[in-house]
Amino acid sequence: MTTYAHCQRCGRWFKTGIRFATAEAFENSKIKATSRACPFCKKVTPIEKQYLRFDEIRIDGRITHTEGKYFP
């Protein structure tokens, strides 16, 4: 499923291109720190687990969100 990053400047969420099969895989992963430019404000944003959100579409069509363990 899709992983989003939280821009520290404008506060919007944007797709990172990082994909996980399940929320459990996201929670158990270790993500090497990198950065990307926010497509909305163009500020370089750290791609670290505490700034990420993982969206999973369940069989019943509901979307669940799992955020990085240290998201403020």
TIDOPA-791430 format. One record per atom (N, C-alpha, C): residue number from 1; residue in three letters; chain; atom name; x, y, z. Coordinates in steps of 0.05 Angstrom, whole numbers, always signed. Atoms other than C-alpha are relative to their C-alpha. Example, Ala and Ser with C-alpha at 12.3 -4.5 7.8 and 13.67 -1.06 7.14 Angstrom:
REM TIDOPA-791430
1:ALA:A:N:+18:-24:+0 $
1:ALA:A:CA:+246:-90:+156 $
1:ALA:A:C:+18:+24:+0 $
2:SER:A:N:-16:-24:-1 $
2:SER:A:CA:+273:-21:+143 $
2:SER:A:C:-15:+22:+14 $
***
This chain:
REM TIDOPA-791430
1:MET:A:N:+17:-24:+0 $
1:MET:A:CA:+0:+0:+0 $
1:MET:A:C:+17:+25:+0 $
2:THR:A:N:-14:-25:+4 $
2:THR:A:CA:+19:+73:-4 $
2:THR:A:C:+10:+11:+26 $
3:THR:A:N:-12:-14:-23 $
3:THR:A:CA:+65:+110:+44 $
3:THR:A:C:+2:+30:-6 $
4:TYR:A:N:+0:-29:+3 $
4:TYR:A:CA:+59:+185:+54 $
4:TYR:A:C:+19:+13:+20 $
5:ALA:A:N:-17:-16:-18 $
5:ALA:A:CA:+107:+236:+85 $
5:ALA:A:C:-14:+25:+8 $
6:HIS:A:N:+12:-24:-10 $
6:HIS:A:CA:+87:+295:+127 $
6:HIS:A:C:+20:+23:-3 $
7:CYS:A:N:-19:-22:+5 $
7:CYS:A:CA:+119:+360:+103 $
7:CYS:A:C:+2:+17:+26 $
8:GLN:A:N:-5:-15:-25 $
8:GLN:A:CA:+150:+398:+162 $
8:GLN:A:C:-6:+30:-4 $
9:ARG:A:N:+5:-28:+5 $
9:ARG:A:CA:+138:+465:+128 $
9:ARG:A:C:-30:+7:-4 $
10:CYS:A:N:+28:-7:+7 $
10:CYS:A:CA:+68:+465:+98 $
10:CYS:A:C:-21:-18:+14 $
11:GLY:A:N:+17:+17:-15 $
11:GLY:A:CA:+39:+407:+138 $
11:GLY:A:C:-17:-19:-17 $
12:ARG:A:N:+15:+18:+17 $
12:ARG:A:CA:+11:+370:+78 $
12:ARG:A:C:+13:-27:-3 $
13:TRP:A:N:-11:+27:+4 $
13:TRP:A:CA:+19:+295:+64 $
13:TRP:A:C:+4:-4:-30 $
14:PHE:A:N:-5:+6:+28 $
14:PHE:A:CA:+50:+271:-1 $
14:PHE:A:C:+11:-28:-3 $
15:LYS:A:N:-9:+28:+5 $
15:LYS:A:CA:+65:+203:-32 $
15:LYS:A:C:+31:-1:-1 $
16:THR:A:N:-30:+3:+0 $
16:THR:A:CA:+137:+178:-21 $
16:THR:A:C:+10:-19:-22 $
17:GLY:A:N:-9:+21:+19 $
17:GLY:A:CA:+138:+121:-71 $
17:GLY:A:C:+10:-25:+14 $
18:ILE:A:N:-7:+23:-16 $
18:ILE:A:CA:+156:+74:-14 $
18:ILE:A:C:-25:-17:+4 $
19:ARG:A:N:+24:+17:-2 $
19:ARG:A:CA:+109:+14:-13 $
19:ARG:A:C:+5:-23:+19 $
20:PHE:A:N:-1:+23:-18 $
20:PHE:A:CA:+94:-39:+39 $
20:PHE:A:C:-25:-17:-5 $
21:ALA:A:N:+22:+18:+5 $
21:ALA:A:CA:+49:-100:+33 $
21:ALA:A:C:-22:+2:+22 $
22:THR:A:N:+18:-1:-23 $
22:THR:A:CA:+18:-93:+103 $
22:THR:A:C:+8:+21:+20 $
23:ALA:A:N:-6:-19:-21 $
23:ALA:A:CA:+14:-46:+162 $
23:ALA:A:C:+21:-12:+19 $
24:GLU:A:N:-20:+13:-17 $
24:GLU:A:CA:+54:-97:+202 $
24:GLU:A:C:+28:+2:-12 $
25:ALA:A:N:-26:-3:+13 $
25:ALA:A:CA:+110:-95:+151 $
25:ALA:A:C:+11:+29:+3 $
26:PHE:A:N:-7:-28:-5 $
26:PHE:A:CA:+110:-18:+157 $
26:PHE:A:C:+10:+4:+28 $
27:GLU:A:N:-7:-4:-28 $
27:GLU:A:CA:+112:-21:+233 $
27:GLU:A:C:+27:-13:+7 $
28:ASN:A:N:-24:+14:-6 $
28:ASN:A:CA:+169:-71:+234 $
28:ASN:A:C:+24:+8:-17 $
29:SER:A:N:-21:-8:+18 $
29:SER:A:CA:+210:-37:+180 $
29:SER:A:C:+20:+19:+13 $
30:LYS:A:N:-20:-20:-7 $
30:LYS:A:CA:+274:+3:+189 $
30:LYS:A:C:+5:+15:-26 $
31:ILE:A:N:-2:-16:+24 $
31:ILE:A:CA:+275:+60:+139 $
31:ILE:A:C:+25:+17:+2 $
32:LYS:A:N:-25:-16:+1 $
32:LYS:A:CA:+342:+91:+121 $
32:LYS:A:C:-8:+29:-6 $
33:ALA:A:N:+7:-28:+3 $
33:ALA:A:CA:+337:+166:+128 $
33:ALA:A:C:+8:+11:-28 $
34:THR:A:N:-5:-13:+25 $
34:THR:A:CA:+332:+204:+63 $
34:THR:A:C:-18:+25:-1 $
35:SER:A:N:+17:-24:+2 $
35:SER:A:CA:+295:+266:+38 $
35:SER:A:C:-12:+3:-28 $
36:ARG:A:N:+13:-6:+25 $
36:ARG:A:CA:+248:+289:-17 $
36:ARG:A:C:-11:+28:+1 $
37:ALA:A:N:+13:-27:+1 $
37:ALA:A:CA:+221:+356:-40 $
37:ALA:A:C:-30:-4:+1 $
38:CYS:A:N:+29:+1:-2 $
38:CYS:A:CA:+149:+367:-20 $
38:CYS:A:C:-11:+11:-27 $
39:PRO:A:N:+11:-9:+26 $
39:PRO:A:CA:+108:+373:-85 $
39:PRO:A:C:-17:+25:+3 $
40:PHE:A:N:+17:-23:-4 $
40:PHE:A:CA:+66:+428:-54 $
40:PHE:A:C:+15:+26:+5 $
41:CYS:A:N:-15:-25:-7 $
41:CYS:A:CA:+116:+478:-23 $
41:CYS:A:C:+29:-1:-9 $
42:LYS:A:N:-27:+4:+11 $
42:LYS:A:CA:+180:+450:-54 $
42:LYS:A:C:+23:-2:+21 $
43:LYS:A:N:-20:+2:-21 $
43:LYS:A:CA:+216:+447:+14 $
43:LYS:A:C:+9:-29:+2 $
44:VAL:A:N:-11:+27:-4 $
44:VAL:A:CA:+262:+387:+24 $
44:VAL:A:C:-9:-10:+27 $
45:THR:A:N:+12:+11:-24 $
45:THR:A:CA:+229:+342:+75 $
45:THR:A:C:+14:-26:+7 $
46:PRO:A:N:-13:+26:-7 $
46:PRO:A:CA:+262:+285:+114 $
46:PRO:A:C:-20:-23:-3 $
47:ILE:A:N:+16:+24:+2 $
47:ILE:A:CA:+235:+216:+98 $
47:ILE:A:C:+10:-19:+21 $
48:GLU:A:N:-6:+16:-24 $
48:GLU:A:CA:+241:+186:+167 $
48:GLU:A:C:-26:-12:+10 $
49:LYS:A:N:+24:+14:-9 $
49:LYS:A:CA:+193:+137:+199 $
49:LYS:A:C:-19:+17:+16 $
50:GLN:A:N:+18:-16:-17 $
50:GLN:A:CA:+167:+188:+249 $
50:GLN:A:C:-17:+20:-16 $
51:TYR:A:N:+15:-19:+17 $
51:TYR:A:CA:+143:+232:+191 $
51:TYR:A:C:-16:-15:-22 $
52:LEU:A:N:+14:+16:+20 $
52:LEU:A:CA:+109:+175:+152 $
52:LEU:A:C:-27:-10:+9 $
53:ARG:A:N:+26:+12:-4 $
53:ARG:A:CA:+39:+148:+146 $
53:ARG:A:C:-4:-21:-21 $
54:PHE:A:N:+5:+22:+18 $
54:PHE:A:CA:+19:+82:+115 $
54:PHE:A:C:-30:-4:-2 $
55:ASP:A:N:+29:+4:+4 $
55:ASP:A:CA:-51:+74:+85 $
55:ASP:A:C:-4:-28:-11 $
56:GLU:A:N:+6:+27:+8 $
56:GLU:A:CA:-80:+5:+79 $
56:GLU:A:C:-30:-2:-6 $
57:ILE:A:N:+28:+4:+7 $
57:ILE:A:CA:-145:-11:+42 $
57:ILE:A:C:-8:-28:+8 $
58:ARG:A:N:+9:+26:-9 $
58:ARG:A:CA:-181:-67:+78 $
58:ARG:A:C:-19:-14:-19 $
59:ILE:A:N:+18:+15:+17 $
59:ILE:A:CA:-224:-121:+46 $
59:ILE:A:C:-27:+13:-1 $
60:ASP:A:N:+27:-12:-1 $
60:ASP:A:CA:-287:-85:+68 $
60:ASP:A:C:+0:+28:-12 $
61:GLY:A:N:-1:-26:+13 $
61:GLY:A:CA:-263:-22:+32 $
61:GLY:A:C:+9:+23:+18 $
62:ARG:A:N:-9:-21:-19 $
62:ARG:A:CA:-244:+17:+95 $
62:ARG:A:C:+30:+5:-3 $
63:ILE:A:N:-28:-8:+1 $
63:ILE:A:CA:-178:+54:+95 $
63:ILE:A:C:+10:+4:+29 $
64:THR:A:N:-12:-4:-27 $
64:THR:A:CA:-135:+48:+158 $
64:THR:A:C:+27:+14:-4 $
65:HIS:A:N:-25:-15:+1 $
65:HIS:A:CA:-77:+94:+173 $
65:HIS:A:C:+18:-9:+23 $
66:THR:A:N:-20:+7:-20 $
66:THR:A:CA:-14:+73:+210 $
66:THR:A:C:+22:+21:-2 $
67:GLU:A:N:-20:-21:+1 $
67:GLU:A:CA:+33:+129:+229 $
67:GLU:A:C:+26:-10:+14 $
68:GLY:A:N:-26:+6:-12 $
68:GLY:A:CA:+107:+126:+247 $
68:GLY:A:C:-2:+1:+31 $
69:LYS:A:N:+2:+4:-29 $
69:LYS:A:CA:+119:+107:+320 $
69:LYS:A:C:+4:+26:+16 $
70:TYR:A:N:-6:-24:-15 $
70:TYR:A:CA:+145:+175:+340 $
70:TYR:A:C:-12:+25:-11 $
71:PHE:A:N:+13:-23:+13 $
71:PHE:A:CA:+98:+220:+301 $
71:PHE:A:C:-11:+18:+22 $
72:PRO:A:N:+9:-18:-21 $
72:PRO:A:CA:+84:+282:+344 $
72:PRO:A:C:-30:+5:-1 $
***
